[in-house]
Amino acid sequence: MSEPPFRPREKLLEKQKYFQSIHKHTYLKGPYDKITSVAIPVALFASSLYLIFKNA
């Protein structure tokens, strides 16, 4: 007895073709990935530098 898949196979193949056709880094392929992969780490880095040099 097997479980039904989470998504239909056609949808999965469609998404695979879409992501394989994009020529970006794999962690920047989604619409909001630039926010989570670039903006948040840069903001954390900037705020940590500010706090380091404020106390120094």
N, C-alpha and C positions, 0 to 999 in steps of 0.2 A: 504494500500500500504506500503510495507516494503522495506527498503534499502538492497542492497546486502552486505554481510559481507566483512570486510576488507581483511581477509585471508580465504582461504578454510578451512572447518572444519577438514579435514584430517591433514593439516599442523599444526593446532592448537593442535589437539590431540597428534600428534607426538612430538611437543615441550613440551607439558605438561608431557608426559611420560619421556622424557629426563630429564627435570628439577626435576621431582619427584624421579628419580632413583639416582641422585647425593646426596651423603651424606656429603655435606658441608653446611655452613651457607648460607641462602638464598641470602645474599648480596654479596657472593663470587662465584656465579655459572657461570657467564659469563667469556669469555676469557680475557677481559681487566678489570675485576672488582677488581683485586688485586691492580692495578695501582690507580684506583679512590678511593678505600675504604681504602687502607693502605698507599701507597707511598705518595700521595698528602697531607693527614693530617700529616704524620710524617715530611714531608718537611716543612709544615707551622709551626708546633710546634718547629722544630729545628731553623728555621729562626727567630721566635719570641723570643725564648730563647736567641739567639745570640744578637738580638737588645736590649733586656732587660738588659743583662749583659754588653753589650758594653757601655750603657749610665749610668750604675750604678757606 
